[in-house]
């Protein structure tokens, strides 16, 4: 019987600013997913925006282009959705 003895080294820093930010952002995104599942619109978008913003800054701290690109695109789409929601006219005389 062959047993592999492999040691896994962590790449991400532990207990620094980026560590706390990534976990806080992840918890916020988990809550945002629950809000989406429970149809709690627009609060789900606000939480998603906060979580994605946190992960964007983590990507900047780690110089991780994939995180930066993914989360900057997410910020644009979520920002557009929030902007659209805030500019909806609910009692307009003219339907838009």
N, CA, C and O of each residue as an XYZ file, in Angstrom:
384
protein
N       0.855     -1.177      0.000
C       0.000      0.000      0.000
C       0.895      1.233      0.000
O       1.825      1.347      0.798
N       0.600      2.132     -0.894
C       1.404      3.345     -1.047
C       0.661      4.530     -0.440
O      -0.475      4.811     -0.821
N       1.290      5.220      0.494
C       0.687      6.393      1.138
C       1.478      7.618      0.716
O       2.694      7.688      0.894
N       0.761      8.583      0.151
C       1.422      9.822     -0.246
C       1.548     10.746      0.955
O       0.594     10.939      1.708
N       2.689     11.293      1.116
C       2.947     12.239      2.183
C       3.106     13.615      1.547
O       4.207     13.999      1.153
N       2.021     14.345      1.450
C       2.030     15.633      0.775
C       1.749     16.736      1.777
O       0.810     16.661      2.570
N       2.570     17.743      1.722
C       2.361     18.891      2.589
C       1.763     20.014      1.753
O       2.258     20.320      0.668
N       0.711     20.619      2.255
C       0.055     21.717      1.554
C       0.420     23.017      2.258
O       0.160     23.196      3.448
N       1.022     23.907      1.504
C       1.381     25.216      2.044
C       0.347     26.239      1.614
O      -0.012     26.316      0.439
N      -0.130     27.026      2.573
C      -1.095     28.074      2.261
C      -0.387     29.222      1.557
O       0.738     29.592      1.894
N      -1.079     29.766      0.575
C      -0.514     30.872     -0.183
C      -1.032     32.200      0.356
O      -0.315     33.201      0.361
N      -2.270     32.200      0.805
C      -2.880     33.449      1.270
C      -2.428     33.764      2.690
O      -2.263     32.860      3.509
N      -2.229     35.045      2.980
C      -1.810     35.425      4.331
C      -2.926     35.196      5.351
O      -4.107     35.361      5.045
N      -2.533     34.817      6.560
C      -3.520     34.549      7.617
C      -3.547     35.689      8.623
O      -2.509     36.203      9.040
N      -4.730     36.060      8.992
C      -5.002     37.039     10.050
C      -4.464     38.437      9.761
O      -4.200     39.199     10.690
N      -4.301     38.776      8.509
C      -3.987     40.143      8.121
C      -5.270     40.830      7.687
O      -6.349     40.247      7.795
N      -5.173     42.047      7.204
C      -6.346     42.792      6.752
C      -7.075     42.036      5.648
O      -8.303     41.951      5.673
N      -6.348     41.485      4.680
C      -7.001     40.783      3.574
C      -7.722     39.522      4.060
O      -8.756     39.150      3.507
N      -7.187     38.873      5.078
C      -7.826     37.671      5.628
C      -9.196     38.006      6.215
O     -10.182     37.322      5.940
N      -9.248     39.065      7.028
C     -10.529     39.476      7.626
C     -11.495     39.975      6.565
O     -12.692     39.697      6.634
N     -10.985     40.707      5.585
C     -11.838     41.251      4.531
C     -12.425     40.142      3.665
O     -13.597     40.207      3.292
N     -11.630     39.126      3.340
C     -12.156     38.037      2.506
C     -13.228     37.247      3.240
O     -14.223     36.844      2.638
N     -13.030     37.021      4.545
C     -14.050     36.276      5.284
C     -15.304     37.100      5.509
O     -16.411     36.570      5.410
N     -15.159     38.381      5.810
C     -16.327     39.251      5.977
C     -17.095     39.338      4.663
O     -18.322     39.242      4.653
N     -16.375     39.522      3.550
C     -17.027     39.605      2.245
C     -17.722     38.295      1.886
O     -18.806     38.311      1.304
N     -17.117     37.177      2.223
C     -17.733     35.876      1.944
C     -19.008     35.690      2.754
O     -20.006     35.198      2.228
N     -18.989     36.073      4.016
C     -20.190     35.971      4.860
C     -21.296     36.874      4.325
O     -22.463     36.485      4.299
N     -20.925     38.083      3.898
C     -21.909     39.002      3.320
C     -22.514     38.384      2.060
O     -23.728     38.454      1.869
N     -21.693     37.781      1.199
C     -22.204     37.168     -0.029
C     -23.099     35.967      0.258
O     -24.063     35.730     -0.471
N     -22.799     35.212      1.297
C     -23.671     34.090      1.677
C     -25.037     34.615      2.109
O     -26.069     34.051      1.743
N     -25.041     35.685      2.882
C     -26.315     36.296      3.267
C     -27.049     36.834      2.038
O     -28.271     36.718      1.948
N     -26.318     37.417      1.098
C     -26.933     37.933     -0.128
C     -27.582     36.804     -0.927
O     -28.650     36.991     -1.509
N     -26.937     35.627     -0.956
C     -27.532     34.485     -1.644
C     -28.840     34.071     -0.973
O     -29.820     33.751     -1.646
N     -28.843     34.079      0.351
C     -30.072     33.737      1.074
C     -31.157     34.769      0.785
O     -32.321     34.414      0.600
N     -30.777     36.043      0.747
C     -31.750     37.104      0.437
C     -32.304     36.918     -0.970
O     -33.488     37.163     -1.200
N     -31.475     36.493     -1.910
C     -31.937     36.256     -3.278
C     -32.899     35.073     -3.300
O     -33.934     35.133     -3.964
N     -32.575     34.013     -2.592
C     -33.444     32.833     -2.542
C     -34.785     33.165     -1.908
O     -35.805     32.576     -2.267
N     -34.791     34.105     -0.967
C     -36.020     34.502     -0.279
C     -36.706     35.684     -0.966
O     -37.664     36.244     -0.433
N     -36.213     36.063     -2.151
C     -36.771     37.152     -2.955
C     -36.850     38.467     -2.174
O     -37.867     39.160     -2.202
N     -35.770     38.791     -1.485
C     -35.709     40.028     -0.697
C     -35.020     41.118     -1.519
O     -33.946     41.609     -1.173
N     -35.679     41.471     -2.614
C     -35.180     42.479     -3.535
C     -35.497     43.855     -2.981
O     -36.623     44.015     -2.509
N     -34.668     44.837     -2.982
C     -33.353     45.021     -3.546
C     -32.233     44.793     -2.534
O     -31.064     45.029     -2.840
N     -32.584     44.334     -1.328
C     -31.556     44.172     -0.289
C     -30.495     43.154     -0.700
O     -29.332     43.265     -0.311
N     -30.906     42.165     -1.487
C     -29.925     41.186     -1.965
C     -28.857     41.868     -2.820
O     -27.680     41.518     -2.736
N     -29.263     42.843     -3.648
C     -28.283     43.545     -4.490
C     -27.348     44.403     -3.650
O     -26.156     44.497     -3.945
N     -27.879     45.027     -2.607
C     -27.018     45.857     -1.744
C     -25.951     44.992     -1.066
O     -24.782     45.371     -1.000
N     -26.366     43.834     -0.569
C     -25.408     42.941      0.076
C     -24.411     42.379     -0.931
O     -23.218     42.283     -0.643
N     -24.900     42.009     -2.112
C     -23.984     41.517     -3.143
C     -22.961     42.585     -3.505
O     -21.778     42.286     -3.671
N     -23.409     43.816     -3.627
C     -22.508     44.917     -3.964
C     -21.428     45.073     -2.894
O     -20.253     45.260     -3.211
N     -21.837     44.994     -1.615
C     -20.871     45.115     -0.518
C     -19.877     43.954     -0.532
O     -18.676     44.173     -0.371
N     -20.359     42.720     -0.721
C     -19.479     41.559     -0.741
C     -18.525     41.566     -1.916
O     -17.349     41.235     -1.767
N     -19.022     41.942     -3.085
C     -18.180     41.983     -4.278
C     -17.144     43.102     -4.148
O     -16.008     42.952     -4.597
N     -17.535     44.217     -3.538
C     -16.574     45.304     -3.295
C     -15.440     44.817     -2.399
O     -14.269     45.101     -2.653
N     -15.798     44.084     -1.353
C     -14.770     43.534     -0.463
C     -13.813     42.614     -1.201
O     -12.599     42.711     -1.026
N     -14.353     41.717     -2.029
C     -13.505     40.800     -2.783
C     -12.676     41.529     -3.836
O     -11.567     41.099     -4.152
N     -13.197     42.622     -4.382
C     -12.411     43.435     -5.310
C     -11.170     43.978     -4.610
O     -10.069     43.930     -5.158
N     -11.355     44.495     -3.396
C     -10.212     45.029     -2.655
C      -9.239     43.929     -2.227
O      -8.030     44.156     -2.179
N      -9.755     42.754     -1.920
C      -8.867     41.619     -1.623
C      -8.022     41.303     -2.852
O      -6.817     41.078     -2.739
N      -8.648     41.287     -4.017
C      -7.910     41.059     -5.256
C      -6.835     42.108     -5.488
O      -5.744     41.792     -5.962
N      -7.146     43.364     -5.151
C      -6.155     44.427     -5.287
C      -4.986     44.200     -4.321
O      -3.827     44.388     -4.691
N      -5.293     43.797     -3.093
C      -4.233     43.560     -2.105
C      -3.344     42.386     -2.494
O      -2.139     42.400     -2.244
N      -3.948     41.369     -3.109
C      -3.200     40.179     -3.495
C      -2.608     40.291     -4.898
O      -1.881     39.399     -5.334
N      -2.908     41.364     -5.599
C      -2.468     41.541     -6.993
C      -2.942     40.370     -7.853
O      -2.201     39.860     -8.693
N      -4.189     39.956     -7.628
C      -4.774     38.812     -8.329
C      -5.699     39.342     -9.429
O      -6.806     39.805     -9.154
N      -5.227     39.265    -10.675
C      -5.980     39.839    -11.790
C      -7.338     39.184    -11.987
O      -8.297     39.865    -12.352
N      -7.442     37.884    -11.756
C      -8.725     37.197    -11.938
C      -9.766     37.740    -10.966
O     -10.904     37.995    -11.358
N      -9.389     37.920     -9.703
C     -10.323     38.485     -8.726
C     -10.676     39.928     -9.062
O     -11.822     40.346     -8.901
N      -9.693     40.684     -9.526
C      -9.943     42.084     -9.868
C     -10.917     42.188    -11.037
O     -11.875     42.959    -10.981
N     -10.675     41.416    -12.094
C     -11.533     41.482    -13.279
C     -12.947     41.000    -12.950
O     -13.925     41.683    -13.255
N     -13.052     39.829    -12.330
C     -14.366     39.269    -12.010
C     -15.179     40.226    -11.152
O     -16.344     40.491    -11.451
N     -14.580     40.742    -10.100
C     -15.334     41.572     -9.170
C     -15.565     42.983     -9.681
O     -16.557     43.604     -9.301
N     -14.684     43.518    -10.533
C     -14.960     44.833    -11.116
C     -16.135     44.736    -12.086
O     -16.958     45.650    -12.149
N     -16.226     43.635    -12.848
C     -17.385     43.433    -13.726
C     -18.653     43.254    -12.889
O     -19.709     43.791    -13.225
N     -18.541     42.497    -11.798
C     -19.677     42.335    -10.894
C     -20.140     43.655    -10.314
O     -21.341     43.891    -10.187
N     -19.195     44.524     -9.957
C     -19.558     45.841     -9.427
C     -20.314     46.669    -10.457
O     -21.268     47.370    -10.120
N     -19.882     46.586    -11.722
C     -20.575     47.334    -12.777
C     -22.007     46.837    -12.927
O     -22.939     47.641    -12.943
N     -22.196     45.516    -13.038
C     -23.546     44.980    -13.221
C     -24.437     45.252    -12.011
O     -25.589     45.658    -12.164
N     -23.912     45.031    -10.825
C     -24.721     45.287     -9.630
C     -25.001     46.778     -9.478
O     -26.098     47.167     -9.075
N     -24.013     47.615     -9.797
C     -24.224     49.062     -9.749
C     -25.306     49.496    -10.716
O     -26.127     50.352    -10.390
N     -25.312     48.906    -11.916
C     -26.366     49.224    -12.887
C     -27.742     48.809    -12.352
O     -28.713     49.552    -12.490
N     -27.818     47.639    -11.750
C     -29.090     47.173    -11.194
C     -29.579     48.051    -10.053
O     -30.768     48.360     -9.969
N     -28.665     48.454     -9.174
C     -29.042     49.330     -8.061
C     -29.462     50.691     -8.588
O     -30.456     51.253     -8.128
N     -28.711     51.231     -9.558
C     -29.050     52.522    -10.160
C     -30.430     52.453    -10.812
O     -31.238     53.368    -10.650
N     -30.707     51.373    -11.549
C     -32.010     51.189    -12.190
C     -33.114     51.131    -11.147
O     -34.163     51.753    -11.320
N     -32.890     50.391    -10.065
C     -33.908     50.275     -9.018
C     -34.183     51.635     -8.375
O     -35.337     51.999     -8.149
N     -33.122     52.378     -8.085
C     -33.296     53.664     -7.398
C     -33.940     54.721     -8.291
O     -34.527     55.679     -7.788
N     -33.838     54.558     -9.603
C     -34.406     55.542    -10.522
C     -35.750     55.116    -11.097
O     -36.263     55.774    -12.002
N     -36.334     54.030    -10.591
C     -37.658     53.628    -11.050
C     -38.687     54.603    -10.538
O     -38.631     55.052     -9.393
N     -39.607     54.916    -11.384
C     -40.680     55.829    -11.005
C     -41.906     54.994    -10.652
O     -42.499     54.352    -11.519
N     -42.279     55.008     -9.378
C     -43.383     54.155     -8.941
C     -44.746     54.843     -9.078
O     -45.741     54.161     -9.324
N     -44.827     56.189     -8.925
C     -46.128     56.834     -9.115
C     -46.066     57.889    -10.222
O     -46.534     59.012    -10.039
N     -45.510     57.539    -11.323
C     -45.453     58.447    -12.455
C     -46.799     58.470    -13.173
O     -47.521     57.473    -13.195
N     -47.122     59.616    -13.756
C     -48.324     59.736    -14.561
C     -48.111     59.047    -15.905
O     -49.047     58.503    -16.492
N     -46.873     59.076    -16.383
C     -46.556     58.484    -17.678
C     -45.789     57.181    -17.415
O     -44.732     57.203    -16.783
N     -46.300     56.078    -17.885
C     -45.576     54.813    -17.666
C     -44.254     54.807    -18.432
O     -44.204     55.157    -19.611
N     -43.196     54.408    -17.747
C     -41.885     54.369    -18.388
C     -41.496     52.957    -18.712
O     -40.418     52.723    -19.259
